[in-house]
Amino acid sequence: MVCALSDSSRSAWFVDRERRRVELTTDQVVTSFPLNAIPDPLYEPMASALDGDLDPQTKIQNLYESSLMKPAVCTLNAGGPFPVNTATKIVRLTLTDDALNDKLDDMEGQLLALQGRPFKETLEDRIEIYRDLYRDDMKIDRLRLGAVEMFRDVTYANIQRDPRVALSFCWTRHNQQPAVGYQINCVAEISRPGEPFYRFMRCLRSLFSFKFLEMRGTEYACAYKFWVCEAKEKSLTPKPGFVPHEL
């Protein structure tokens, strides 16, 4: 079980893996949400994003161009004139806490070893680090996604007030139509600098960045654990009984 309290002291949430529940307490009102796994159509391409026989440069270019791991993060400020805020974030699969702790020091060391070398010369090493992280499904946490917060701006403030978040995914599969879409409704937990999850997400964010983020230098504001409560398919496909109008 995980317990956390927001900076504003208005919201506390409890993650109970055994009962697959998240309990959110805001202003003494308790709301319970189910915990669910990341749906397979999203999970599988994220885990295998850098697999295959393409050359490293093409793999990295495809990663940059794909919207698969760049959802719109939708947060709420009920007191604003337009209460919904959207911000595109780069999200990644996360490891279980035990696997994350086992990998963390080695991962940070591997990234430090790449410092000072031209980015293009390290592509194969970076791809192998990514693939090694997600090689074993048993070590991947299917109940959450992760991201870093770079700006400490509207998304950050909204999550502190109300940690209910919707991630809006839309991506295309290679040579396949139509686009695939999912709305993943989550409860967001904030991980602070220095915490293992924050360090893990910081490594993932810098893994494919041209500008190497110094491991002891500038910090991100925080990292987010997006605990998955609900998944709704939003793919651009005709609904049963609906005949699309052809232009």
Phi and psi in degrees as a GROMACS rama.xvg file:
@    title "Ramachandran Plot"
@    xaxis  label "Phi"
@    yaxis  label "Psi"
@TYPE xy
-118.948  135.982  VAL-2
-124.411  136.759  CYS-3
-145.637  154.862  ALA-4
-130.664  135.802  LEU-5
-74.1121  162.651  SER-6
-61.0169  -33.6074  ASP-7
-75.7453  -8.70767  SER-8
62.6256  18.3384  SER-9
-94.8338  -26.9689  ARG-10
-126.104  131.044  SER-11
-126.95  144.18  ALA-12
-137.856  147.524  TRP-13
-122.537  125.962  PHE-14
-105.577  116.448  VAL-15
-115.184  100.096  ASP-16
-66.928  -35.6354  ARG-17
-64.2565  -41.9923  GLU-18
-91.9096  -1.51516  ARG-19
53.2315  51.8896  ARG-20
-134.605  149.168  ARG-21
-120.218  126.349  VAL-22
-109.37  123.691  GLU-23
-112.474  123.998  LEU-24
-113.073  118.922  THR-25
-130.241  121.07  THR-26
49.7871  45.572  ASP-27
69.702  8.16085  GLN-28
-100.589  122.518  VAL-29
-99.7144  126.609  VAL-30
-123.151  134.297  THR-31
-108.677  136.073  SER-32
-126.529  147.976  PHE-33
-75.0564  153.17  PRO-34
-101.905  128.377  LEU-35
-130.85  160.002  ASN-36
-78.2614  150.84  ALA-37
-57.6105  129.798  ILE-38
-63.2807  143.955  PRO-39
-54.6079  -41.6281  ASP-40
-60.9844  -20.8567  PRO-41
-95.4453  -43.5321  LEU-42
-61.8444  -48.1782  TYR-43
-63.6217  -47.4119  GLU-44
-67.7819  -27.369  PRO-45
-68.2177  -44.0329  MET-46
-67.2218  -32.3565  ALA-47
-106.047  19.1455  SER-48
-56.8427  -29.8774  ALA-49
-114.736  18.8983  LEU-50
-79.5929  174.206  ASP-51
102.415  -178.891  GLY-52
-103.974  8.27933  ASP-53
-67.577  156.699  LEU-54
-69.7296  155.027  ASP-55
-55.6622  -41.2009  PRO-56
-61.7375  -41.4099  GLN-57
-67.4295  -40.3162  THR-58
-59.9391  -46.0576  LYS-59
-66.4291  -40.2108  ILE-60
-63.2203  -41.9612  GLN-61
-61.9888  -38.4781  ASN-62
-63.0637  -43.8921  LEU-63
-63.4915  -39.9653  TYR-64
-80.6072  -23.4496  GLU-65
-74.0562  144.251  SER-66
-95.2005  5.38474  SER-67
-52.4483  -45.7098  LEU-68
-108.734  29.7362  MET-69
-129.136  64.9288  LYS-70
-75.6104  161.274  PRO-71
-81.3376  122.626  ALA-72
-91.6773  115.971  VAL-73
-104.79  121.751  CYS-74
-125.789  168.098  THR-75
-123.764  134.549  LEU-76
-125.848  94.2356  ASN-77
-60.2033  -22.2221  ALA-78
-89.1132  -3.62904  GLY-79
-83.9147  157.081  GLY-80
-64.338  -34.0829  PRO-81
-120.245  97.1782  PHE-82
-72.6208  -19.3949  PRO-83
-96.439  128.622  VAL-84
-113.353  138.699  ASN-85
-120.289  143.105  THR-86
-148.117  129.518  ALA-87
-75.7146  126.495  THR-88
-125.047  151.823  LYS-89
-89.9556  118.348  ILE-90
-111.629  155.505  VAL-91
-137.806  156.898  ARG-92
-64.7218  151.364  LEU-93
-119.835  158.604  THR-94
-87.2402  163.556  LEU-95
-62.4361  160.476  THR-96
-59.0684  -41.7517  ASP-97
-65.0353  -46.3494  ASP-98
-65.6441  -38.339  ALA-99
-61.6394  -46.605  LEU-100
-63.7727  -34.9869  ASN-101
-68.4643  -33.9347  ASP-102
-90.5968  -21.196  LYS-103
-60.5724  -52.9702  LEU-104
-61.7619  -41.7045  ASP-105
-64.8663  -40.0658  ASP-106
-64.9138  -44.3973  MET-107
-62.7594  -38.5843  GLU-108
-64.9011  -40.7024  GLY-109
-63.1145  -40.4717  GLN-110
-68.21  -39.3604  LEU-111
-63.0935  -34.4911  LEU-112
-67.5451  -21.1732  ALA-113
-83.8295  -13.8192  LEU-114
-63.5262  138.665  GLN-115
91.6412  -11.9465  GLY-116
-97.3489  145.786  ARG-117
-55.3664  138.243  PRO-118
-54.6423  -44.2039  PHE-119
-63.2069  -27.8849  LYS-120
-76.8218  -12.0325  GLU-121
-107.892  7.18934  THR-122
-58.786  -46.2335  LEU-123
-62.2333  -39.3182  GLU-124
-63.8078  -42.5468  ASP-125
-66.4497  -41.5323  ARG-126
-62.7221  -41.53  ILE-127
-66.9741  -36.2947  GLU-128
-60.4926  -45.6656  ILE-129
-62.0551  -48.8261  TYR-130
-64.5449  -36.1141  ARG-131
-65.8894  -34.715  ASP-132
-61.9404  -38.7756  LEU-133
-109.502  19.6934  TYR-134
-72.0283  -31.412  ARG-135
-110.219  110.097  ASP-136
-58.2636  -30.2268  ASP-137
-67.2731  -19.4665  MET-138
-96.3065  -0.845827  LYS-139
-95.6316  134.639  ILE-140
-84.9477  107.711  ASP-141
-78.2104  -4.816  ARG-142
-97.9171  -2.52381  LEU-143
-150.752  158.238  ARG-144
-118.494  165.626  LEU-145
-134.254  153.417  GLY-146
-155.366  163.873  ALA-147
-108.545  152.51  VAL-148
-104.44  118.51  GLU-149
-90.6932  -28.8255  MET-150
-114.863  -13.3311  PHE-151
51.8915  50.3365  ARG-152
-115.758  -133.036  ASP-153
-66.8797  -45.554  VAL-154
-58.1192  -45.1406  THR-155
-60.2271  -47.7732  TYR-156
-64.6772  -41.4961  ALA-157
-64.3477  -42.0808  ASN-158
-65.446  -34.0237  ILE-159
-63.6958  -36.8859  GLN-160
-76.8521  -40.5565  ARG-161
-148.229  103.962  ASP-162
-77.5759  6.87006  PRO-163
-75.7708  126.1  ARG-164
-136.397  143.958  VAL-165
-115.341  128.708  ALA-166
-102.075  120.946  LEU-167
-103.505  106.953  SER-168
-100.168  140.188  PHE-169
-151.584  123.507  CYS-170
-150.451  162.347  TRP-171
-111.298  142.873  THR-172
-90.2211  150.112  ARG-173
-56.3132  121.8  HIS-174
57.9776  25.7079  ASN-175
-130.235  142.765  GLN-176
-130.39  154.415  GLN-177
-87.1913  -173.212  PRO-178
-68.6555  150.384  ALA-179
-98.8983  137.664  VAL-180
-138.368  142.738  GLY-181
-141.782  140.284  TYR-182
-104.652  116.371  GLN-183
-106.483  110.174  ILE-184
-88.6246  129.678  ASN-185
-135.767  163.799  CYS-186
-109.433  125.578  VAL-187
-94.6456  133.47  ALA-188
-114.458  134.452  GLU-189
-91.6571  128.799  ILE-190
-110.097  127.866  SER-191
-89.2217  159.286  ARG-192
-53.2986  136.071  PRO-193
97.8254  -24.0218  GLY-194
-74.3418  149.823  GLU-195
-55.5921  -43.5412  PRO-196
-63.941  -41.8787  PHE-197
-58.5793  -46.8942  TYR-198
-61.9737  -38.2623  ARG-199
-64.1946  -47.7368  PHE-200
-67.4504  -32.5522  MET-201
-63.5441  -40.8294  ARG-202
-63.1771  -46.5598  CYS-203
-61.846  -39.0505  LEU-204
-67.0967  -34.9792  ARG-205
-86.6601  -11.1629  SER-206
-58.8949  -40.6274  LEU-207
-115.927  25.7912  PHE-208
-92.5276  134.927  SER-209
-62.2181  -41.8384  PHE-210
-90.1551  114.959  LYS-211
-69.9616  126.826  PHE-212
-84.7578  117.988  LEU-213
-57.8141  131.899  GLU-214
-63.4228  -23.7148  MET-215
-112.575  12.7847  ARG-216
-101.971  -137.035  GLY-217
-56.2275  135.845  THR-218
-100.767  149.045  GLU-219
-74.3739  162.092  TYR-220
-63.9161  -43.0725  ALA-221
-173.301  179.587  CYS-222
-123.577  154.396  ALA-223
-112.721  134.41  TYR-224
-98.1335  114.175  LYS-225
-95.5564  97.8158  PHE-226
-76.8626  121.522  TRP-227
-79.4944  120.797  VAL-228
-105.752  -34.7425  CYS-229
-154.978  142.731  GLU-230
-127.237  127.017  ALA-231
-122.027  124.47  LYS-232
-73.5465  132.918  GLU-233
-128.25  30.1676  LYS-234
-64.7302  150.884  SER-235
-82.2527  65.8627  LEU-236
-124.183  150.565  THR-237
-61.8325  140.022  PRO-238
-77.6816  154.411  LYS-239
-55.4159  129.166  PRO-240
86.3428  -4.6979  GLY-241
-103.374  126.304  PHE-242
-102.665  112.695  VAL-243
-66.9107  145.491  PRO-244
-79.0788  124.885  HIS-245
-94.3056  126.343  GLU-246
